[in-house]
Amino acid sequence: MPFRFKSLLLLLLFMLPLAAMAQTANLNAPFLEDYLRRQQLIGKFNKNFSFNLRPLTPTVDDLEGEFGDKGSVYTKLYGYNDEQVFDDGKGIVKPLPIFVNAQFNSNYSFGINDGAMIPNRGLQVLLSGGVYIEYGGLSVQLQPELISAQNKDFEGFPTDHWGSTWRHYYEWLNTSDIPERFGNGAYTKFLPGQSSIKYTYRDFSVGISTESLWWGPGKRNSLLMSNNAPGFLHATLETKRPVKTAIGYFEGQLIAGKLQNSGYLPPKSGYYNQHSPLHISKRDEDWRYLSGISVSYQPKWVPGLSVGYSSVSQMYHNDMDSFGDYLPIFNGEKGPKNVENPDRDQRNQLSSGYFRWMSHDGLFEFYGEYGSNGNSRQLRDFLTNPDLNRAFTFGFSNLIPLRKENAFIQISSEMTQTGQTVREAIVSYNSWYTHPYVRHGYTHMGQVLGAGNGPGSNVIFVEASYVQDFKKIGVTMERIVYNNDFYYERFEIIKDWRRKYIDLVPSLIANWRFNDILLSGKLQYVNTLNYKWYLENDPNKYFTAGWDRTNFVGQVSLMYLFD
């Protein structure tokens, strides 16, 4: 690791006095977060957590009525017993839950927000476990991950597409690092996973971590930071709990991290069109530096409301030569797009504002996030054309009480749009998560750090389920439109709606507890219309459908809780 990056990590590590907190909630086990979020709407979980910055660091005191109940899910996860305490109560050593996540895709890859898992056909398994140690002001969480995938061959972007279609498609492949397939055989990787070393003083913490992060209120998608990709090495200065002030509660995080390239080529990288190679080599020898900040505020005058702002900036490490390159709050250079600014243009910058409002009495929450691709636009330009280079997420959840104690019907929905509506952005190939200079795009190890369906995608998700404490049984429906920017740039002139690449995905979901085992399952039927924008035309028929395909997806997650 270069000296400058080491120095920044050490500076953040020793900035604060010390005191310790507790383990974090694993983002790769979404059923835990779903459980905590429901408990907050019911009024049983600490209302001051905004859920805008995750993973959370809860304690047993944050869940009303469960402290001291040794059999509860919450106490087993975030509490400890006398056998786990040493040195007269100054230290704690406890095993972390063993977590196994298995996923099977029958015909082609499908799935998002699964951390270290990769786009895969066949079976893949993620195994995680470890130990949490706390002493005085120091806390160490060792939670590595082992991922193994069959990685069977499957057809991606069809070779029968016209050469000019391949040329247009490579405008996205050359400005992002999102491989269709991770190599030609079985894939195995051992990663540090959800590990960290931190010091904490009161409600503030500083340290080094490889944990997955989530910024924003979304449950299915985040525009800037999610667990769609593996966790990346980063230094962090953060609030571990909501900080109470005279005007309300604050939460925040400042990070400086290292993003890795996938090392895999895009499909058909040896293709030529009109005697020109489609693939343009990226700077794979150079890693990328990512800095980011997110701040969430809950005004004391409006109970249940939280608002926040996030900003990230990435650039190639060898291009860094000023202090403003290290912290995003010092490099937001504004100016007209048509004026050349090498310092600004070599950075990939994104920002977003978000809100969440919840009502304990109404068992209801509503949230949203609005983002801008590029921080260099002047306020006048933004007010004139707010749709340019924008993305957004809106969603809600409502719990309908049943007669049975602690039982509810949960109705949820979320809509995310990263596809552009302004022609200027589409024809210039200026999609979310791509960049003309940082041509690996906003990715880590070959997967997008934000909304998992990738550049130019639009998603609508609906869920209806029965919930009681940790238990959950329900159905979901999802409609995914992939890379609409590519569709409009390449196929709009044809005026053929069959070209749109769409997934319709009904699912059955269930979460259940068997003593010390938490079990979560999902069965999905992926009905794909016009797979990879391809048509199977028949010269004898005036109308034929696009290339429609189906895929069965099964996923089972198991977590064993230690007493």
LOTOR-755340 format. One record per residue (C-alpha): residue number from 1; y negated, x negated, z; residue in three letters. Coordinates in steps of 0.1 Angstrom, whole numbers, padded with zeros to 4 digits. Example, Ala and Ser with C-alpha at 12.3 -4.5 7.8 and 13.67 -1.06 7.14 Angstrom:
<sites>
k|py|px|pz|r
1|0045|-0123|0078|ALA
2|0011|-0137|0071|SER
</sites>
This chain:
<sites>
k|py|px|pz|r
1|0000|0000|0000|MET
2|-0034|-0015|-0010|PRO
3|-0056|-0029|0017|PHE
4|-0084|-0003|0013|ARG
5|-0061|0026|0018|PHE
6|-0044|0010|0048|LYS
7|-0078|0004|0063|SER
8|-0088|0041|0059|LEU
9|-0056|0053|0075|LEU
10|-0060|0029|0105|LEU
11|-0097|0040|0109|LEU
12|-0087|0077|0112|LEU
13|-0058|0069|0134|LEU
14|-0079|0052|0162|PHE
15|-0110|0073|0160|MET
16|-0103|0096|0189|LEU
17|-0091|0095|0225|PRO
18|-0055|0107|0230|LEU
19|-0036|0137|0243|ALA
20|-0006|0155|0228|ALA
21|0002|0190|0215|MET
22|0034|0205|0201|ALA
23|0055|0205|0170|GLN
24|0043|0222|0138|THR
25|0059|0253|0121|ALA
26|0079|0242|0091|ASN
27|0063|0255|0059|LEU
28|0096|0253|0040|ASN
29|0109|0280|0063|ALA
30|0086|0308|0052|PRO
31|0104|0334|0073|PHE
32|0090|0318|0104|LEU
33|0054|0321|0092|GLU
34|0061|0357|0080|ASP
35|0073|0365|0115|TYR
36|0043|0349|0133|LEU
37|0019|0367|0109|ARG
38|0034|0401|0116|ARG
39|0033|0394|0153|GLN
40|-0004|0387|0150|GLN
41|-0010|0420|0132|LEU
42|0009|0438|0160|ILE
43|-0012|0421|0186|GLY
44|0014|0398|0201|LYS
45|0004|0365|0187|PHE
46|-0028|0345|0194|ASN
47|-0055|0363|0174|LYS
48|-0077|0332|0171|ASN
49|-0054|0315|0145|PHE
50|-0068|0323|0111|SER
51|-0037|0314|0091|PHE
52|-0061|0297|0067|ASN
53|-0049|0262|0076|LEU
54|-0012|0255|0079|ARG
55|0012|0244|0092|PRO
56|0003|0259|0126|LEU
57|0009|0242|0159|THR
58|0018|0270|0182|PRO
59|0030|0270|0218|THR
60|0050|0295|0238|VAL
61|0018|0307|0254|ASP
62|0005|0320|0220|ASP
63|0031|0348|0218|LEU
64|0025|0376|0243|GLU
65|0054|0386|0265|GLY
66|0078|0359|0252|GLU
67|0070|0330|0276|PHE
68|0099|0325|0299|GLY
69|0124|0344|0278|ASP
70|0148|0316|0271|LYS
71|0166|0337|0245|GLY
72|0137|0345|0222|SER
73|0133|0330|0188|VAL
74|0098|0318|0196|TYR
75|0107|0300|0229|THR
76|0137|0283|0212|LYS
77|0114|0271|0184|LEU
78|0082|0260|0203|TYR
79|0093|0258|0240|GLY
80|0113|0232|0259|TYR
81|0136|0231|0289|ASN
82|0139|0208|0319|ASP
83|0166|0186|0302|GLU
84|0141|0177|0275|GLN
85|0114|0164|0299|VAL
86|0112|0128|0311|PHE
87|0090|0105|0332|ASP
88|0080|0132|0357|ASP
89|0069|0156|0330|GLY
90|0048|0131|0311|LYS
91|0070|0131|0281|GLY
92|0092|0155|0260|ILE
93|0121|0148|0237|VAL
94|0136|0177|0219|LYS
95|0158|0181|0188|PRO
96|0142|0200|0159|LEU
97|0161|0228|0143|PRO
98|0186|0220|0116|ILE
99|0174|0236|0084|PHE
100|0195|0241|0052|VAL
101|0180|0257|0021|ASN
102|0204|0264|-0009|ALA
103|0193|0278|-0042|GLN
104|0213|0287|-0074|PHE
105|0198|0293|-0109|ASN
106|0223|0306|-0134|SER
107|0206|0299|-0168|ASN
108|0173|0281|-0164|TYR
109|0149|0270|-0137|SER
110|0130|0294|-0116|PHE
111|0113|0292|-0082|GLY
112|0081|0282|-0064|ILE
113|0069|0271|-0029|ASN
114|0102|0254|-0021|ASP
115|0089|0219|-0012|GLY
116|0111|0190|-0023|ALA
117|0133|0213|-0045|MET
118|0129|0207|-0083|ILE
119|0130|0229|-0114|PRO
120|0168|0231|-0117|ASN
121|0196|0249|-0133|ARG
122|0227|0252|-0111|GLY
123|0229|0246|-0073|LEU
124|0205|0226|-0052|GLN
125|0204|0221|-0015|VAL
126|0177|0208|0009|LEU
127|0188|0196|0043|LEU
128|0164|0188|0071|SER
129|0166|0180|0108|GLY
130|0151|0156|0133|GLY
131|0135|0150|0167|VAL
132|0101|0157|0183|TYR
133|0088|0132|0209|ILE
134|0057|0136|0229|GLU
135|0043|0112|0255|TYR
136|0008|0112|0269|GLY
137|-0015|0115|0239|GLY
138|0011|0105|0213|LEU
139|0033|0128|0194|SER
140|0060|0118|0169|VAL
141|0077|0143|0146|GLN
142|0106|0128|0126|LEU
143|0119|0155|0102|GLN
144|0132|0139|0070|PRO
145|0146|0159|0041|GLU
146|0175|0153|0018|LEU
147|0175|0171|-0016|ILE
148|0205|0172|-0039|SER
149|0205|0192|-0072|ALA
150|0231|0196|-0100|GLN
151|0202|0195|-0124|ASN
152|0222|0209|-0153|LYS
153|0209|0209|-0188|ASP
154|0190|0240|-0200|PHE
155|0169|0248|-0230|GLU
156|0132|0246|-0223|GLY
157|0104|0248|-0250|PHE
158|0125|0255|-0281|PRO
159|0129|0228|-0307|THR
160|0126|0254|-0334|ASP
161|0089|0260|-0326|HIS
162|0066|0250|-0355|TRP
163|0054|0215|-0354|GLY
164|0018|0227|-0350|SER
165|0029|0248|-0320|THR
166|0044|0216|-0304|TRP
167|0011|0198|-0311|ARG
168|-0009|0225|-0293|HIS
169|0016|0227|-0264|TYR
170|0012|0189|-0259|TYR
171|-0025|0194|-0251|GLU
172|-0012|0207|-0217|TRP
173|0017|0183|-0214|LEU
174|-0006|0153|-0220|ASN
175|-0030|0164|-0193|THR
176|-0005|0172|-0165|SER
177|0027|0157|-0150|ASP
178|0050|0188|-0149|ILE
179|0084|0178|-0164|PRO
180|0107|0206|-0176|GLU
181|0137|0187|-0162|ARG
182|0139|0158|-0137|PHE
183|0162|0134|-0156|GLY
184|0195|0140|-0175|ASN
185|0219|0142|-0146|GLY
186|0224|0150|-0109|ALA
187|0193|0145|-0088|TYR
188|0193|0132|-0052|THR
189|0163|0122|-0032|LYS
190|0157|0113|0005|PHE
191|0121|0119|0017|LEU
192|0102|0116|0050|PRO
193|0097|0154|0048|GLY
194|0078|0171|0076|GLN
195|0072|0140|0096|SER
196|0041|0128|0114|SER
197|0026|0105|0140|ILE
198|-0005|0119|0157|LYS
199|-0028|0115|0186|TYR
200|-0045|0145|0201|THR
201|-0075|0150|0223|TYR
202|-0080|0186|0235|ARG
203|-0080|0206|0203|ASP
204|-0084|0177|0178|PHE
205|-0058|0155|0163|SER
206|-0057|0124|0141|VAL
207|-0028|0106|0125|GLY
208|-0006|0100|0095|ILE
209|0017|0126|0081|SER
210|0039|0136|0051|THR
211|0040|0173|0061|GLU
212|0034|0200|0035|SER
213|-0001|0216|0038|LEU
214|-0014|0251|0030|TRP
215|-0051|0258|0027|TRP
216|-0063|0294|0023|GLY
217|-0051|0328|0034|PRO
218|-0026|0336|0007|GLY
219|0010|0344|0015|LYS
220|0025|0337|-0020|ARG
221|-0001|0314|-0036|ASN
222|-0028|0290|-0027|SER
223|-0053|0277|-0052|LEU
224|-0056|0242|-0038|LEU
225|-0029|0233|-0013|MET
226|0006|0248|-0009|SER
227|0042|0237|-0003|ASN
228|0051|0241|-0040|ASN
229|0055|0203|-0042|ALA
230|0070|0178|-0017|PRO
231|0047|0167|0011|GLY
232|0026|0136|0004|PHE
233|0016|0107|0026|LEU
234|-0018|0114|0041|HIS
235|-0041|0105|0069|ALA
236|-0055|0135|0087|THR
237|-0083|0145|0111|LEU
238|-0077|0181|0121|GLU
239|-0080|0208|0146|THR
240|-0046|0215|0162|LYS
241|-0059|0249|0176|ARG
242|-0089|0271|0169|PRO
243|-0119|0255|0186|VAL
244|-0140|0279|0206|LYS
245|-0178|0276|0203|THR
246|-0208|0297|0212|ALA
247|-0208|0313|0178|ILE
248|-0171|0318|0173|GLY
249|-0139|0298|0165|TYR
250|-0136|0269|0140|PHE
251|-0106|0253|0123|GLU
252|-0107|0224|0099|GLY
253|-0089|0194|0083|GLN
254|-0100|0163|0065|LEU
255|-0073|0143|0046|ILE
256|-0070|0111|0026|ALA
257|-0037|0109|0007|GLY
258|-0015|0092|-0019|LYS
259|-0001|0112|-0048|LEU
260|0029|0099|-0067|GLN
261|0038|0104|-0104|ASN
262|0071|0119|-0114|SER
263|0083|0091|-0136|GLY
264|0098|0116|-0161|TYR
265|0087|0122|-0197|LEU
266|0078|0156|-0210|PRO
267|0103|0173|-0235|PRO
268|0107|0158|-0270|LYS
269|0083|0129|-0261|SER
270|0094|0112|-0293|GLY
271|0082|0140|-0316|TYR
272|0056|0134|-0344|TYR
273|0033|0159|-0361|ASN
274|0014|0149|-0392|GLN
275|0025|0113|-0387|HIS
276|0009|0113|-0352|SER
277|0029|0110|-0319|PRO
278|0026|0141|-0297|LEU
279|0031|0122|-0264|HIS
280|0002|0100|-0251|ILE
281|0014|0077|-0224|SER
282|-0002|0082|-0189|LYS
283|-0012|0056|-0163|ARG
284|0022|0058|-0146|ASP
285|0017|0023|-0131|GLU
286|-0013|0036|-0110|ASP
287|-0011|0060|-0081|TRP
288|-0037|0086|-0074|ARG
289|-0059|0089|-0043|TYR
290|-0066|0125|-0030|LEU
291|-0093|0134|-0005|SER
292|-0099|0169|0007|GLY
293|-0116|0190|0033|ILE
294|-0111|0226|0045|SER
295|-0131|0244|0072|VAL
296|-0124|0279|0085|SER
297|-0148|0299|0107|TYR
298|-0143|0331|0127|GLN
299|-0177|0346|0138|PRO
300|-0176|0361|0172|LYS
301|-0196|0391|0161|TRP
302|-0169|0403|0136|VAL
303|-0135|0404|0152|PRO
304|-0106|0397|0129|GLY
305|-0128|0381|0101|LEU
306|-0124|0345|0091|SER
307|-0142|0327|0062|VAL
308|-0137|0292|0048|GLY
309|-0143|0266|0022|TYR
310|-0120|0239|0007|SER
311|-0126|0210|-0017|SER
312|-0103|0183|-0031|VAL
313|-0109|0153|-0053|SER
314|-0084|0130|-0069|GLN
315|-0087|0099|-0090|MET
316|-0067|0069|-0100|TYR
317|-0067|0042|-0073|HIS
318|-0078|0014|-0096|ASN
319|-0110|0033|-0105|ASP
320|-0122|0036|-0069|MET
321|-0152|0014|-0063|ASP
322|-0176|0033|-0040|SER
323|-0177|0051|-0007|PHE
324|-0181|0084|-0024|GLY
325|-0147|0080|-0040|ASP
326|-0130|0082|-0007|TYR
327|-0145|0114|0008|LEU
328|-0151|0146|-0013|PRO
329|-0181|0156|0007|ILE
330|-0200|0126|-0007|PHE
331|-0191|0129|-0044|ASN
332|-0201|0163|-0055|GLY
333|-0224|0151|-0083|GLU
334|-0241|0180|-0101|LYS
335|-0253|0181|-0136|GLY
336|-0250|0195|-0171|PRO
337|-0215|0192|-0187|LYS
338|-0229|0178|-0219|ASN
339|-0245|0148|-0200|VAL
340|-0221|0119|-0197|GLU
341|-0214|0108|-0162|ASN
342|-0185|0083|-0160|PRO
343|-0183|0084|-0121|ASP
344|-0181|0121|-0121|ARG
345|-0159|0126|-0151|ASP
346|-0131|0103|-0138|GLN
347|-0126|0125|-0108|ARG
348|-0105|0157|-0109|ASN
349|-0123|0181|-0085|GLN
350|-0115|0216|-0074|LEU
351|-0130|0238|-0047|SER
352|-0126|0273|-0033|SER
353|-0140|0298|-0008|GLY
354|-0118|0322|0010|TYR
355|-0117|0350|0036|PHE
356|-0092|0370|0057|ARG
357|-0098|0401|0077|TRP
358|-0072|0416|0100|MET
359|-0072|0446|0122|SER
360|-0049|0447|0153|HIS
361|-0054|0485|0157|ASP
362|-0049|0492|0120|GLY
363|-0019|0468|0116|LEU
364|-0036|0457|0084|PHE
365|-0049|0425|0067|GLU
366|-0068|0418|0036|PHE
367|-0076|0384|0022|TYR
368|-0089|0366|-0009|GLY
369|-0096|0332|-0024|GLU
370|-0119|0323|-0053|TYR
371|-0119|0288|-0068|GLY
372|-0138|0267|-0093|SER
373|-0122|0240|-0115|ASN
374|-0147|0212|-0112|GLY
375|-0174|0207|-0085|ASN
376|-0201|0195|-0108|SER
377|-0215|0228|-0119|ARG
378|-0251|0236|-0108|GLN
379|-0257|0268|-0088|LEU
380|-0277|0283|-0117|ARG
381|-0247|0278|-0141|ASP
382|-0223|0294|-0116|PHE
383|-0245|0325|-0111|LEU
384|-0249|0328|-0149|THR
385|-0212|0326|-0157|ASN
386|-0190|0328|-0126|PRO
387|-0159|0334|-0147|ASP
388|-0160|0300|-0163|LEU
389|-0131|0278|-0150|ASN
390|-0124|0302|-0121|ARG
391|-0092|0313|-0104|ALA
392|-0086|0338|-0077|PHE
393|-0061|0354|-0053|THR
394|-0063|0387|-0035|PHE
395|-0038|0403|-0013|GLY
396|-0030|0427|0016|PHE
397|-0003|0436|0041|SER
398|0000|0469|0061|ASN
399|0025|0477|0088|LEU
400|0035|0514|0092|ILE
401|0049|0521|0127|PRO
402|0083|0538|0130|LEU
403|0097|0556|0160|ARG
404|0120|0527|0169|LYS
405|0103|0502|0192|GLU
406|0087|0473|0174|ASN
407|0099|0486|0140|ALA
408|0077|0489|0110|PHE
409|0076|0495|0073|ILE
410|0057|0465|0058|GLN
411|0039|0470|0025|ILE
412|0024|0439|0009|SER
413|0009|0429|-0024|SER
414|-0008|0398|-0038|GLU
415|-0024|0390|-0072|MET
416|-0032|0355|-0084|THR
417|-0049|0345|-0116|GLN
418|-0054|0310|-0129|THR
419|-0055|0320|-0166|GLY
420|-0090|0318|-0181|GLN
421|-0110|0346|-0196|THR
422|-0139|0326|-0211|VAL
423|-0131|0314|-0246|ARG
424|-0150|0281|-0240|GLU
425|-0125|0270|-0213|ALA
426|-0095|0281|-0234|ILE
427|-0104|0263|-0267|VAL
428|-0113|0231|-0247|SER
429|-0078|0232|-0230|TYR
430|-0096|0232|-0196|ASN
431|-0069|0249|-0175|SER
432|-0064|0248|-0138|TRP
433|-0043|0218|-0126|TYR
434|-0049|0198|-0158|THR
435|-0075|0171|-0164|HIS
436|-0086|0151|-0195|PRO
437|-0091|0118|-0176|TYR
438|-0067|0121|-0146|VAL
439|-0040|0131|-0170|ARG
440|-0013|0136|-0144|HIS
441|-0032|0167|-0134|GLY
442|-0032|0181|-0099|TYR
443|0004|0173|-0092|THR
444|0026|0153|-0068|HIS
445|0061|0141|-0079|MET
446|0060|0163|-0109|GLY
447|0050|0196|-0093|GLN
448|0017|0214|-0089|VAL
449|0001|0212|-0054|LEU
450|-0015|0246|-0057|GLY
451|-0003|0279|-0072|ALA
452|0033|0272|-0082|GLY
453|0035|0289|-0115|ASN
454|0013|0263|-0130|GLY
455|-0017|0262|-0154|PRO
456|-0030|0294|-0169|GLY
457|-0006|0317|-0151|SER
458|-0012|0352|-0137|ASN
459|0010|0368|-0111|VAL
460|0013|0402|-0094|ILE
461|0036|0406|-0064|PHE
462|0046|0437|-0045|VAL
463|0069|0441|-0014|GLU
464|0082|0469|0007|ALA
465|0105|0461|0036|SER
466|0118|0472|0070|TYR
467|0109|0448|0098|VAL
468|0117|0446|0135|GLN
469|0108|0415|0155|ASP
470|0124|0387|0133|PHE
471|0146|0411|0113|LYS
472|0136|0420|0078|LYS
473|0152|0439|0049|ILE
474|0133|0448|0018|GLY
475|0127|0447|-0020|VAL
476|0100|0429|-0040|THR
477|0088|0431|-0076|MET
478|0069|0403|-0093|GLU
479|0053|0400|-0128|ARG
480|0045|0365|-0139|ILE
481|0026|0357|-0171|VAL
482|0030|0320|-0178|TYR
483|0002|0298|-0192|ASN
484|-0019|0325|-0208|ASN
485|-0044|0298|-0218|ASP
486|-0018|0283|-0242|PHE
487|-0010|0318|-0255|TYR
488|-0046|0326|-0264|TYR
489|-0054|0291|-0278|GLU
490|-0023|0290|-0300|ARG
491|-0012|0326|-0308|PHE
492|-0043|0349|-0304|GLU
493|-0049|0347|-0342|ILE
494|-0015|0362|-0348|ILE
495|-0023|0393|-0327|LYS
496|0013|0397|-0316|ASP
497|0018|0407|-0280|TRP
498|0055|0397|-0282|ARG
499|0044|0361|-0279|ARG
500|0034|0364|-0243|LYS
501|0058|0346|-0220|TYR
502|0065|0370|-0191|ILE
503|0090|0372|-0162|ASP
504|0098|0406|-0145|LEU
505|0116|0398|-0112|VAL
506|0130|0424|-0089|PRO
507|0144|0409|-0057|SER
508|0164|0419|-0025|LEU
509|0154|0400|0006|ILE
510|0167|0398|0042|ALA
511|0160|0379|0074|ASN
512|0184|0382|0103|TRP
513|0192|0364|0136|ARG
514|0227|0357|0148|PHE
515|0223|0342|0183|ASN
516|0210|0306|0176|ASP
517|0211|0310|0138|ILE
518|0182|0323|0117|LEU
519|0194|0334|0083|LEU
520|0172|0343|0053|SER
521|0185|0354|0019|GLY
522|0171|0364|-0014|LYS
523|0188|0377|-0046|LEU
524|0167|0378|-0078|GLN
525|0172|0391|-0113|TYR
526|0148|0373|-0136|VAL
527|0142|0393|-0168|ASN
528|0123|0370|-0192|THR
529|0104|0384|-0222|LEU
530|0096|0360|-0250|ASN
531|0110|0329|-0233|TYR
532|0087|0300|-0239|LYS
533|0066|0321|-0264|TRP
534|0094|0321|-0289|TYR
535|0104|0348|-0314|LEU
536|0137|0354|-0331|GLU
537|0125|0370|-0364|ASN
538|0148|0389|-0387|ASP
539|0137|0390|-0424|PRO
540|0156|0424|-0428|ASN
541|0138|0441|-0399|LYS
542|0101|0449|-0396|TYR
543|0102|0447|-0358|PHE
544|0124|0425|-0337|THR
545|0119|0416|-0300|ALA
546|0110|0382|-0288|GLY
547|0135|0358|-0274|TRP
548|0144|0376|-0242|ASP
549|0167|0360|-0216|ARG
550|0180|0367|-0181|THR
551|0186|0345|-0151|ASN
552|0202|0352|-0117|PHE
553|0188|0334|-0087|VAL
554|0204|0333|-0052|GLY
555|0188|0316|-0023|GLN
556|0201|0312|0013|VAL
557|0182|0295|0041|SER
558|0198|0288|0075|LEU
559|0181|0274|0106|MET
560|0201|0264|0137|TYR
561|0180|0266|0169|LEU
562|0188|0242|0198|PHE
563|0186|0255|0234|ASP
</sites>
